Amino acid sequence: MMRLPWFDYRAPRTLSEAARILAGEGPNAALIAGGTDLLPNMKRRQSAPKVLVSLRRIPELKRNGAVLGAGITLTEIVRKPELPRGLRQAAAQVATVHLRNMGTIGGNLCLDTRCNYYNQNYEWRKAIDFCLKKDGDICWVATASKRCVAMSSTDCAPALLALGARVTLVSANGERELPLEELYNNDGIDYLHRRPDEILTEVHCANAPSTYWKLRRRGAFDFPVLGVAAALIDGSARLALGAVASRPFLVAKANDFLRGKQLTDDVIDEAGRIAASRAKPMDNADLDLYWRKEVTAAFVAYALRELRGDDLRETRSRIARYEPA
């Protein structure tokens, strides 16, 4: 049985109190909301904060209207029909019902990057002399790489990127708002541009037509090995990809191509080809990386056709193994 390391626990009731605790404890502290990612990492000794700062009792993080508080659960998002469809589809495909009941939108956006050489217990990792992401000095996926290539594993981020989302970060020194795209860095270790003393508090996004498609081996529980999001913003389709790099990202070249164009079959096929050329999956997750790159074009086509209004429910059930509610 893997046990948690010892830690102190703080349960602030206001955002300002939580920010003061973070500022005082420094790098010894970690935020916890649902804990569905952090606690398993602590059991595997990938993370061992001395202080956990809980966000569950802070009402400011539970806003559930036009602006989403970072503390609302994924289940709450799924059950809110006025939210964009793509975001609800993404939230509905995270893990299992039990984990969605605990996991939060803020936690999913800040989810740790994943890799077959990292997401193992301590003894397994010690046997290979660890890896670049934790305690080692080599990336076992790309041994010549000077940076970690662990992949982004968040479902909600691609959906929100396509929707042009912005996030608010709060610290004891004030707050800042930035486009969601700027929250991420293409580095498996330093994957967030969030300072240790900052709390992600709010998510703002357009309520626009959107869709999200996820590739995984099973129809539940599994992390994505490909995520494709599409949204219709100001009359043009926008695409975002997840799980094919160390960050989720907008596909700039495909989006430039799509700007102002009708979603004809030829346009969709070309957008899929461009998007697939930007996907850079590595051999550190489930399924063959070359196939994952090739299938990107097909999943982009599914997303854009659904955004166009095509009925793809049967395809979703057969290919993505997801039954829309």
C-alpha positions in Angstrom: 0.0 0.0 0.0 1.3 3.4 -0.9 0.9 5.9 2.0 0.9 9.7 2.0 4.0 11.4 3.5 3.4 13.5 6.6 2.1 17.0 6.0 0.4 19.9 7.8 -3.1 20.9 6.7 -4.5 24.4 6.4 -8.2 25.2 5.7 -8.6 28.9 5.0 -12.1 30.3 4.6 -11.2 33.3 2.4 -9.1 33.8 -0.7 -7.0 36.4 1.0 -6.2 34.1 3.9 -5.2 31.3 1.5 -2.9 33.8 -0.4 -1.3 34.9 2.9 -0.6 31.2 3.8 1.0 30.5 0.4 3.1 33.6 0.6 4.3 32.6 4.1 5.0 29.0 3.5 6.7 29.5 0.1 7.7 26.4 -1.9 6.9 24.1 1.1 3.2 24.5 0.4 0.8 23.1 -2.2 -2.8 23.9 -3.0 -5.4 21.2 -2.8 -9.0 21.3 -4.0 -10.3 17.9 -5.1 -6.9 16.2 -4.7 -7.4 13.7 -7.5 -4.0 14.5 -9.0 -2.0 15.7 -6.1 -2.6 13.0 -3.6 -1.6 10.1 -6.0 1.5 12.1 -6.8 2.3 12.4 -3.1 1.8 8.7 -2.6 4.3 8.0 -5.3 6.7 10.6 -3.8 6.6 12.6 -6.9 5.6 15.5 -4.7 6.0 15.9 -1.0 4.8 19.3 0.2 5.1 20.0 3.9 1.9 22.0 4.0 -1.4 21.5 2.1 -3.6 24.6 1.7 -7.2 23.5 1.1 -9.4 25.6 -1.2 -12.6 23.7 -0.6 -14.1 26.1 2.0 -13.5 29.3 0.0 -16.9 30.6 -1.3 -15.2 32.9 -3.9 -14.0 29.9 -5.8 -17.5 28.4 -6.1 -19.0 31.0 -8.5 -21.0 29.1 -11.0 -22.4 31.7 -13.4 -21.0 33.5 -16.5 -17.6 33.5 -14.7 -16.6 30.1 -13.4 -15.0 29.8 -10.0 -11.9 27.6 -10.2 -13.3 25.5 -7.3 -16.5 24.3 -9.0 -16.4 20.6 -9.7 -16.3 18.9 -13.1 -19.7 17.3 -12.4 -21.2 20.7 -11.8 -19.9 21.8 -15.2 -21.4 18.8 -16.9 -24.8 19.5 -15.3 -24.9 23.2 -16.4 -26.5 23.2 -19.8 -26.0 26.9 -20.3 -22.2 26.4 -20.5 -20.5 25.8 -23.9 -21.1 22.3 -25.2 -17.4 21.6 -25.8 -16.5 22.4 -22.2 -19.2 20.2 -20.9 -18.1 17.4 -23.2 -14.5 17.7 -22.0 -15.5 17.7 -18.4 -17.8 14.7 -18.9 -14.9 12.6 -20.3 -12.5 13.2 -17.4 -11.8 10.0 -15.4 -14.9 8.6 -13.7 -18.0 9.9 -12.0 -16.4 9.6 -8.6 -13.3 11.7 -9.6 -15.5 14.2 -11.5 -17.4 14.7 -8.2 -14.2 15.7 -6.5 -12.1 17.2 -9.3 -12.4 20.9 -10.0 -12.0 23.0 -13.2 -9.0 24.8 -11.7 -7.3 21.5 -10.8 -7.9 20.1 -14.3 -6.4 23.2 -15.9 -3.3 22.9 -13.7 -3.0 19.1 -14.0 0.5 17.7 -13.9 2.1 16.5 -17.1 2.3 12.7 -17.6 4.8 10.2 -18.8 5.2 6.4 -18.6 8.6 6.9 -17.0 7.3 9.3 -14.4 3.9 8.1 -13.3 5.2 5.0 -11.5 5.9 4.3 -7.8 9.1 5.3 -6.1 10.8 1.8 -6.3 10.1 1.5 -10.1 11.5 4.9 -10.8 14.5 4.3 -8.6 15.3 1.1 -10.6 15.8 3.1 -13.8 17.8 5.8 -11.9 14.8 8.1 -12.0 14.0 10.5 -14.9 14.6 14.1 -15.8 11.2 15.2 -14.5 11.9 13.9 -10.9 15.2 13.1 -9.3 17.1 12.0 -12.5 19.2 13.8 -15.1 17.9 12.1 -18.4 14.7 12.0 -20.3 14.1 8.4 -21.0 11.7 9.2 -23.8 14.1 11.4 -25.8 17.5 10.7 -24.3 19.2 13.5 -26.2 16.6 16.1 -25.1 17.6 18.8 -22.7 14.1 19.2 -21.5 11.4 16.9 -20.2 8.8 15.9 -22.8 6.1 14.7 -20.4 2.8 15.4 -22.1 -0.2 17.6 -21.1 -3.1 15.5 -19.9 -5.9 18.1 -19.2 -9.2 17.7 -21.1 -10.7 21.0 -20.2 -7.8 23.2 -21.3 -8.1 22.5 -25.1 -11.9 23.1 -24.9 -11.4 26.4 -23.2 -8.5 27.4 -25.4 -10.7 27.1 -28.5 -13.3 29.3 -26.7 -10.7 32.0 -26.1 -10.8 31.6 -22.3 -9.0 33.9 -19.9 -8.0 33.1 -16.3 -7.5 35.1 -13.1 -4.5 34.4 -10.8 -4.5 35.9 -7.3 -1.6 36.3 -4.8 -0.9 38.2 -1.6 0.5 40.9 -3.9 -2.6 41.3 -6.1 -4.1 39.7 -9.1 -3.6 39.4 -12.8 -5.6 38.2 -15.7 -4.2 36.5 -18.8 -5.3 34.4 -21.8 -5.4 30.8 -20.9 -2.9 30.1 -23.7 -0.3 32.1 -21.7 -0.8 29.9 -18.7 1.1 27.0 -20.3 4.7 26.4 -21.2 5.9 23.6 -23.5 8.1 22.0 -20.9 7.1 18.8 -19.0 8.6 20.1 -15.7 8.0 23.9 -15.9 4.6 23.5 -17.6 2.7 26.4 -16.0 3.3 30.1 -15.9 1.7 30.2 -12.5 4.0 31.4 -9.6 4.0 29.2 -6.5 2.3 31.9 -4.5 -0.6 32.3 -7.0 -4.0 30.8 -6.9 -6.0 30.3 -10.1 -9.4 31.7 -9.1 -11.6 32.3 -12.1 -12.2 31.2 -15.7 -13.8 33.5 -18.3 -14.9 32.1 -21.7 -17.2 32.9 -24.6 -20.5 31.0 -24.7 -20.0 29.9 -28.3 -20.8 26.8 -30.4 -18.1 24.3 -29.6 -17.2 20.6 -29.4 -14.5 18.3 -27.9 -13.2 14.9 -29.0 -11.0 12.7 -26.9 -9.0 9.6 -27.9 -8.2 7.0 -25.2 -8.0 3.3 -25.1 -11.1 2.8 -22.9 -14.4 4.7 -22.7 -13.8 5.8 -19.2 -11.1 6.7 -16.6 -8.2 7.0 -19.1 -6.2 10.1 -19.6 -6.3 11.5 -23.2 -3.7 10.5 -25.7 -5.3 13.0 -28.1 -7.7 15.8 -27.4 -9.3 18.0 -30.2 -11.4 21.0 -29.5 -13.2 23.3 -31.9 -15.2 26.4 -31.4 -16.9 29.0 -33.6 -15.7 32.4 -32.6 -16.7 35.5 -34.6 -17.8 33.4 -37.5 -14.6 31.4 -37.8 -13.7 28.0 -36.5 -10.8 27.7 -34.0 -8.9 24.5 -33.2 -7.0 23.5 -30.1 -5.0 20.2 -29.4 -4.2 18.5 -26.2 -2.0 15.5 -25.2 0.3 15.8 -28.2 2.8 18.1 -26.5 3.8 19.3 -23.0 1.1 21.9 -23.2 -2.3 22.3 -24.8 -2.2 24.8 -27.6 -4.2 26.6 -30.3 -3.2 25.4 -33.8 -2.2 28.7 -35.2 -1.6 27.7 -38.8 -4.9 25.8 -39.0 -6.8 28.7 -37.4 -5.3 31.2 -39.8 -6.4 28.9 -42.7 -9.9 28.5 -41.2 -10.5 32.3 -40.6 -13.5 33.5 -42.6 -14.0 30.2 -44.4 -17.1 28.0 -44.6 -16.7 24.5 -43.2 -16.9 22.6 -46.5 -15.5 19.1 -46.8 -12.4 20.3 -48.6 -11.7 23.0 -46.0 -12.2 20.5 -43.1 -9.8 18.0 -44.8 -7.1 20.7 -45.2 -7.5 22.0 -41.7 -7.1 18.4 -40.4 -3.9 18.0 -42.4 -2.4 21.2 -41.1 -3.4 20.3 -37.5 -1.8 16.8 -37.8 1.4 18.4 -38.9 1.6 20.4 -35.7 0.9 17.4 -33.4 4.1 16.1 -31.8 3.1 13.1 -29.7 6.0 11.2 -28.0 6.4 7.6 -27.1 5.5 8.2 -23.4 1.8 7.3 -23.3 -0.7 4.7 -24.4 -1.1 3.7 -28.1 1.4 4.1 -30.9 2.7 7.6 -31.3 2.8 7.5 -35.1 -0.8 6.4 -35.3 -1.8 9.0 -32.8 -0.2 11.7 -35.0 -2.0 10.3 -38.1 -5.4 10.0 -36.5 -5.2 13.7 -35.4 -6.5 14.7 -38.9 -9.5 12.4 -38.5 -10.4 13.7 -35.1 -10.1 17.3 -36.3 -12.5 16.4 -39.1 -15.0 14.9 -36.6 -14.8 18.0 -34.5 -15.3 20.4 -37.4 -18.1 18.4 -38.9 -19.9 18.3 -35.6 -19.3 22.1 -35.3 -20.8 22.5 -38.7 -24.0 20.7 -37.5 -23.5 17.1 -38.8 -25.0 14.4 -36.6 -22.0 12.4 -35.4 -23.5 10.6 -32.4 -22.9 7.2 -33.9 -19.3 8.1 -34.7 -18.8 9.4 -31.1 -20.1 6.1 -29.7 -18.0 3.9 -32.0 -14.8 5.9 -32.3 -14.5 8.1 -29.2 -16.5 5.7 -27.0 -18.5 8.5 -25.5 -22.3 8.7 -25.3 -23.4 12.3 -25.1 -26.0 13.0 -22.4 
